Amino acid sequence: MEKEKLLINRVRAFYFMAGLLKLQGTDPRCSVCKSRKEVAEEIIDDFQRFKSEVKLEEIPEIFRSKFEAVEEILSALKLPEKPIPQRKEGGCHFPDKTCLVKECEDIFEDLIEEEED
């Protein structure tokens, strides 16, 4: 049961990040941002590693569609060839050097780390 719980939580965390990356891909600033591209590449690599370690039938049926959606979303992400460091260039206006995508990645990593402990 513990393994199932960990699989579910991991699928949910990847689903969250995939959705965020997809959504921010429509934002005029985030879509071309270097930080979004870097986070996306890390999430894609992490998901590929996760995918290689798990069998689809191990994931409870009600979460399989989310797992498959993550794969579809990540494979369809449009990443800039020449990303812009928005913060350094003055294009990002979030306060206190906050990056929405990086903040969410920190939450994602915390969720994944708890699972590995």
Secondary structure as GFF3:
##gff-version 3
##sequence-region A 1 117
A	DSSP	alpha_helix	2	24	.	.	.	ID=ss1
A	DSSP	three_ten_helix	30	32	.	.	.	ID=ss2
A	DSSP	alpha_helix	34	53	.	.	.	ID=ss3
A	DSSP	three_ten_helix	56	58	.	.	.	ID=ss4
A	DSSP	alpha_helix	61	76	.	.	.	ID=ss5
A	DSSP	alpha_helix	86	89	.	.	.	ID=ss6
A	DSSP	three_ten_helix	95	97	.	.	.	ID=ss7
A	DSSP	alpha_helix	100	116	.	.	.	ID=ss8
###
